[in-house]
Structure formats: C-alpha cells, structure tokens
Amino acid sequence: MKLAFEKLLENNNLEVSELPKITQVEIREANSLKGLISSKQNIGQNVSSETLQKLEDKDNSICDDILDYIDADEDDSDDFENDSPDEDEDDSDGITIDQELHNLYKSGMTTLDFNDIRNNAPAIYECLFDTYGQDEENGINTSNYSIIETSPNSETFNIKKR
C-alpha cells in the first residue's frame, strides 16, 4: 500500500530528511501505523475502519505539510530547517517493540493487561492503543515474538516466542 505522501515525495524528488522536523515525525508515525496495519493484514486479522481512517487522516495532513514546504521552498529556501534523522527511523519502532517483548518474556511476564503493558512497555502500549479494535483480534507480531489478545475485548495479552 503506497500512501499519497510517498508519491508526493517521489514526484517532487524530495527526501524525508529535507522536510521540517515535525513533518519527519509525522511521517515516522504514519509509516509505523502503516506497518502495523500491514502486519495485521498479513496474518489475516481485520483492521478497523477507525484505524484505516486514522492513517488516511495522517497521510492527508502530511501531504498538506509537504505542499506547504514545497510552496515555501520555492519562495525562500532558507525558511525551513533541514534536520536529518539520527537513525533509520522506519525500523526503530519495530526494534523497540521487539526488545520490549524480549525483556517482558525473559522476566516471565507473558500474560499482561493494558496497565501492565503501559507500565512496562510504552512502545508496545502505544502501538496496541493506536490500533486496538473492538470485537476483533488485536496484537503485534515481530520477527521474534508475538503479543496477542487472549480473546476479543479481553484487554489481556499473551506473549509467545516465535
């Protein structure tokens, strides 16, 4: 699935690192949400219409920011600060989530509710919270672990090593 902002960057020969810092952050968030949606779809889980709408809204907002940047850049190229990301941000959320799952699994915390997750694994919590859908299977799969809701709406999750 290609987002509109990705096409806009491509058509204007822009790199994410050229954009204002706030737009870079929005892009990382959209890419993270896109990855989570793809993960759910790859394992056959349904994605709520609210989650899909959230991604579409983020995409539209990023497109507006990029168009503003292009317009302003044509007027005066010194108006925006060009910050480079410190690391490959596309993978950083997944790596963080995998590390949190590893730490929880190693410590014996394999069944958790939302409060446990919020207190012990903020990246996992944010991801689950952003993509949680009522009456559907919720969870996250990484290369090494999975954290899946025990049953729809239970808000209790099991961690398993893959």
KEKEKE-484176 format. One record per residue (C-alpha): residue number from 1; x, y, z. Coordinates in nm, 2 decimals, always signed. Layout:
N
<node NUM; <X; Y; Z>>
...
END
This chain:
162
<node 1; <+0.00; +0.00; +0.00>>
<node 2; <+0.15; +0.33; -0.11>>
<node 3; <+0.05; +0.64; +0.07>>
<node 4; <-0.02; +0.97; -0.11>>
<node 5; <+0.27; +1.15; +0.07>>
<node 6; <+0.51; +0.89; -0.06>>
<node 7; <+0.40; +0.96; -0.42>>
<node 8; <+0.43; +1.33; -0.35>>
<node 9; <+0.78; +1.29; -0.22>>
<node 10; <+0.87; +1.08; -0.52>>
<node 11; <+0.72; +1.32; -0.78>>
<node 12; <+0.90; +1.61; -0.63>>
<node 13; <+1.23; +1.43; -0.58>>
<node 14; <+1.23; +1.50; -0.21>>
<node 15; <+1.38; +1.31; +0.07>>
<node 16; <+1.22; +1.29; +0.41>>
<node 17; <+1.54; +1.43; +0.57>>
<node 18; <+1.48; +1.75; +0.37>>
<node 19; <+1.15; +1.82; +0.53>>
<node 20; <+1.09; +2.01; +0.86>>
<node 21; <+1.14; +1.80; +1.17>>
<node 22; <+0.77; +1.80; +1.26>>
<node 23; <+0.68; +1.66; +0.92>>
<node 24; <+0.96; +1.39; +0.96>>
<node 25; <+0.80; +1.29; +1.29>>
<node 26; <+0.45; +1.27; +1.13>>
<node 27; <+0.59; +1.05; +0.85>>
<node 28; <+0.76; +0.82; +1.10>>
<node 29; <+0.42; +0.79; +1.28>>
<node 30; <+0.23; +0.72; +0.96>>
<node 31; <+0.49; +0.46; +0.85>>
<node 32; <+0.47; +0.29; +1.18>>
<node 33; <+0.09; +0.28; +1.16>>
<node 34; <+0.11; +0.16; +0.80>>
<node 35; <+0.34; -0.12; +0.91>>
<node 36; <+0.11; -0.22; +1.20>>
<node 37; <-0.19; -0.24; +0.96>>
<node 38; <+0.01; -0.44; +0.71>>
<node 39; <+0.12; -0.68; +0.99>>
<node 40; <-0.24; -0.73; +1.10>>
<node 41; <-0.35; -0.79; +0.74>>
<node 42; <-0.06; -1.03; +0.67>>
<node 43; <-0.18; -1.26; +0.95>>
<node 44; <-0.54; -1.24; +0.84>>
<node 45; <-0.66; -1.00; +1.11>>
<node 46; <-0.92; -0.74; +1.03>>
<node 47; <-0.83; -0.37; +1.07>>
<node 48; <-1.09; -0.14; +1.20>>
<node 49; <-1.23; +0.13; +0.98>>
<node 50; <-1.12; +0.38; +1.25>>
<node 51; <-0.76; +0.27; +1.22>>
<node 52; <-0.77; +0.30; +0.84>>
<node 53; <-0.93; +0.64; +0.87>>
<node 54; <-0.66; +0.75; +1.12>>
<node 55; <-0.39; +0.65; +0.86>>
<node 56; <-0.57; +0.84; +0.59>>
<node 57; <-0.60; +1.15; +0.80>>
<node 58; <-0.23; +1.13; +0.89>>
<node 59; <-0.15; +1.09; +0.52>>
<node 60; <-0.36; +1.39; +0.42>>
<node 61; <-0.20; +1.60; +0.69>>
<node 62; <+0.15; +1.51; +0.58>>
<node 63; <+0.06; +1.59; +0.21>>
<node 64; <-0.06; +1.93; +0.32>>
<node 65; <+0.27; +1.99; +0.51>>
<node 66; <+0.48; +1.88; +0.21>>
<node 67; <+0.28; +2.10; -0.02>>
<node 68; <+0.33; +2.39; +0.22>>
<node 69; <+0.71; +2.31; +0.23>>
<node 70; <+0.73; +2.30; -0.15>>
<node 71; <+0.55; +2.63; -0.18>>
<node 72; <+0.76; +2.80; +0.09>>
<node 73; <+1.08; +2.65; -0.05>>
<node 74; <+1.01; +2.80; -0.39>>
<node 75; <+0.96; +3.14; -0.22>>
<node 76; <+1.25; +3.13; +0.01>>
<node 77; <+1.47; +2.82; +0.06>>
<node 78; <+1.61; +2.94; +0.39>>
<node 79; <+1.28; +2.93; +0.58>>
<node 80; <+1.30; +2.57; +0.69>>
<node 81; <+1.55; +2.38; +0.89>>
<node 82; <+1.66; +2.06; +0.74>>
<node 83; <+1.72; +1.80; +1.01>>
<node 84; <+1.85; +1.46; +0.93>>
<node 85; <+1.71; +1.16; +1.12>>
<node 86; <+1.96; +1.02; +1.37>>
<node 87; <+1.90; +0.66; +1.26>>
<node 88; <+1.68; +0.46; +1.03>>
<node 89; <+1.35; +0.55; +1.19>>
<node 90; <+1.14; +0.32; +0.98>>
<node 91; <+1.27; +0.02; +1.17>>
<node 92; <+1.32; +0.18; +1.51>>
<node 93; <+0.97; +0.13; +1.64>>
<node 94; <+0.97; -0.24; +1.54>>
<node 95; <+1.31; -0.29; +1.70>>
<node 96; <+1.19; -0.12; +2.02>>
<node 97; <+0.88; -0.33; +2.03>>
<node 98; <+1.08; -0.65; +1.98>>
<node 99; <+1.32; -0.55; +2.25>>
<node 100; <+1.04; -0.48; +2.49>>
<node 101; <+0.87; -0.81; +2.41>>
<node 102; <+1.21; -0.98; +2.47>>
<node 103; <+1.25; -0.81; +2.81>>
<node 104; <+0.90; -0.90; +2.92>>
<node 105; <+0.93; -1.26; +2.80>>
<node 106; <+1.27; -1.30; +2.97>>
<node 107; <+1.13; -1.16; +3.30>>
<node 108; <+0.84; -1.41; +3.30>>
<node 109; <+0.57; -1.16; +3.22>>
<node 110; <+0.39; -1.35; +2.95>>
<node 111; <+0.03; -1.26; +3.03>>
<node 112; <-0.04; -0.89; +3.07>>
<node 113; <-0.33; -0.65; +3.08>>
<node 114; <-0.32; -0.29; +2.94>>
<node 115; <-0.20; -0.15; +3.27>>
<node 116; <+0.09; -0.39; +3.28>>
<node 117; <+0.19; -0.31; +2.93>>
<node 118; <+0.16; +0.07; +2.98>>
<node 119; <+0.38; +0.05; +3.29>>
<node 120; <+0.64; -0.19; +3.14>>
<node 121; <+0.64; -0.14; +2.77>>
<node 122; <+0.55; +0.20; +2.64>>
<node 123; <+0.62; +0.14; +2.27>>
<node 124; <+0.40; -0.18; +2.28>>
<node 125; <+0.13; +0.01; +2.46>>
<node 126; <+0.12; +0.29; +2.22>>
<node 127; <+0.11; +0.05; +1.92>>
<node 128; <-0.17; -0.15; +2.07>>
<node 129; <-0.36; +0.15; +2.18>>
<node 130; <-0.34; +0.32; +1.84>>
<node 131; <-0.46; +0.01; +1.65>>
<node 132; <-0.69; -0.15; +1.91>>
<node 133; <-1.03; -0.25; +1.76>>
<node 134; <-1.34; -0.37; +1.94>>
<node 135; <-1.46; -0.72; +1.86>>
<node 136; <-1.15; -0.81; +1.67>>
<node 137; <-0.83; -0.99; +1.73>>
<node 138; <-0.56; -0.75; +1.84>>
<node 139; <-0.19; -0.79; +1.88>>
<node 140; <+0.16; -0.74; +1.73>>
<node 141; <+0.39; -0.98; +1.56>>
<node 142; <+0.77; -0.92; +1.53>>
<node 143; <+1.03; -1.14; +1.39>>
<node 144; <+1.10; -1.30; +1.73>>
<node 145; <+0.78; -1.26; +1.94>>
<node 146; <+0.41; -1.21; +1.93>>
<node 147; <+0.17; -1.04; +2.17>>
<node 148; <-0.19; -1.13; +2.10>>
<node 149; <-0.51; -1.06; +2.29>>
<node 150; <-0.64; -1.37; +2.46>>
<node 151; <-0.99; -1.31; +2.32>>
<node 152; <-1.17; -1.01; +2.16>>
<node 153; <-1.23; -0.72; +2.41>>
<node 154; <-1.05; -0.90; +2.70>>
<node 155; <-0.76; -0.64; +2.70>>
<node 156; <-0.54; -0.93; +2.83>>
<node 157; <-0.25; -1.03; +2.61>>
<node 158; <-0.02; -1.33; +2.59>>
<node 159; <+0.34; -1.31; +2.47>>
<node 160; <+0.49; -1.60; +2.28>>
<node 161; <+0.83; -1.66; +2.14>>
<node 162; <+0.82; -1.74; +1.76>>
END
